[in-house]
Amino acid sequence: MIEKLKNFLREEEGLTIVEYAVAAGMITLLVVTAFQNLGGAVQTVITTVTGFI
């Protein structure tokens, strides 16, 4: 049982999966933040344009 645990901890393939998950989470956070900022900018432009009508 201890040997299986040691092999599991030494295995690098499991670490790469975790690294990909962390990278995907960070990319998702960046995309959400970008869309929120873009949405605010679009709303400002629409409000400005409708103010002239």
Secondary structure as UniProt FT lines:
FT   HELIX           2..10
FT   HELIX           13..52
//
